Amino acid sequence: MSTINILRYSAVALGIAVGLKTDFGLKSEASKKSEQKAYADKIQLIEQAKAEYTKLHAPKTLEKQGSSIKLDLEDPNLDYSKVIMGAVESLKQ
């Protein structure tokens, strides 16, 4: 009889241990998922804010008179020699 009781209580203790381990694992996984969702929401909000900022603060462009070339003063690849030569040509006319 005592052997059966030992096995019975051992099974109960093992069940409790496995249950606790499973519970902690599921809680950890749920908290990681909620953190990832919160992070993804923040990233999406930042991207939306960047898009709205670029829409509101569009780069300033100047159009040359009589020409379809647009001059973007904030462009890092702007060729200043072409800009100056274009201004000189427009003054000659």
C-alpha positions as semicolon CSV with decimal commas, in nm:
position;residue;x (nm);y (nm);z (nm)
1;M;0,000;0,000;0,000
2;S;0,278;0,245;0,081
3;T;0,435;0,188;-0,261
4;I;0,113;0,289;-0,432
5;N;0,090;0,603;-0,219
6;I;0,447;0,694;-0,306
7;L;0,375;0,650;-0,676
8;R;0,048;0,842;-0,646
9;Y;0,205;1,141;-0,469
10;S;0,504;1,131;-0,701
11;A;0,266;1,152;-0,998
12;V;0,081;1,443;-0,835
13;A;0,408;1,628;-0,768
14;L;0,528;1,560;-1,123
15;G;0,196;1,686;-1,262
16;I;0,220;2,005;-1,057
17;A;0,581;2,062;-1,169
18;V;0,493;2,008;-1,536
19;G;0,188;2,231;-1,500
20;L;0,392;2,513;-1,347
21;K;0,660;2,482;-1,616
22;T;0,395;2,494;-1,890
23;D;0,221;2,789;-1,727
24;F;0,544;2,991;-1,697
25;G;0,635;2,907;-2,056
26;L;0,297;3,019;-2,189
27;K;0,306;3,341;-1,985
28;S;0,656;3,417;-2,112
29;E;0,553;3,354;-2,472
30;A;0,244;3,574;-2,433
31;S;0,448;3,860;-2,287
32;K;0,703;3,835;-2,571
33;K;0,422;3,846;-2,827
34;S;0,267;4,150;-2,662
35;E;0,606;4,325;-2,654
36;Q;0,661;4,246;-3,023
37;K;0,314;4,376;-3,108
38;A;0,377;4,697;-2,913
39;Y;0,712;4,739;-3,091
40;A;0,553;4,680;-3,433
41;D;0,282;4,935;-3,350
42;K;0,548;5,191;-3,254
43;I;0,743;5,125;-3,576
44;Q;0,426;5,161;-3,783
45;L;0,343;5,487;-3,602
46;I;0,695;5,621;-3,666
47;E;0,671;5,533;-4,037
48;Q;0,334;5,704;-4,057
49;A;0,474;6,014;-3,885
50;K;0,771;6,021;-4,124
51;A;0,538;6,000;-4,424
52;E;0,319;6,279;-4,287
53;Y;0,625;6,495;-4,214
54;T;0,759;6,453;-4,566
55;K;0,415;6,538;-4,703
56;L;0,395;6,856;-4,495
57;H;0,759;6,960;-4,541
58;A;0,815;6,884;-4,907
59;P;1,154;6,995;-5,046
60;K;1,149;7,341;-5,191
61;T;1,184;7,351;-5,568
62;L;1,239;7,644;-5,797
63;E;1,138;7,637;-6,161
64;K;1,348;7,818;-6,413
65;Q;1,150;8,055;-6,626
66;G;1,070;7,903;-6,963
67;S;1,225;7,569;-6,878
68;S;1,095;7,247;-6,731
69;I;1,406;7,175;-6,520
70;K;1,331;7,182;-6,149
71;L;1,595;7,297;-5,906
72;D;1,598;7,118;-5,573
73;L;1,819;7,315;-5,335
74;E;1,823;7,037;-5,074
75;D;1,944;6,767;-5,315
76;P;2,289;6,639;-5,209
77;N;2,370;6,546;-5,572
78;L;2,299;6,894;-5,706
79;D;2,545;7,003;-5,975
80;Y;2,617;7,366;-5,889
81;S;2,805;7,432;-6,209
82;K;2,493;7,350;-6,413
83;V;2,286;7,575;-6,188
84;I;2,526;7,866;-6,229
85;M;2,559;7,813;-6,605
86;G;2,180;7,796;-6,635
87;A;2,146;8,124;-6,446
88;V;2,408;8,287;-6,669
89;E;2,229;8,161;-6,981
90;S;1,897;8,295;-6,856
91;L;2,058;8,636;-6,796
92;K;2,197;8,645;-7,150
93;Q;1,850;8,614;-7,298
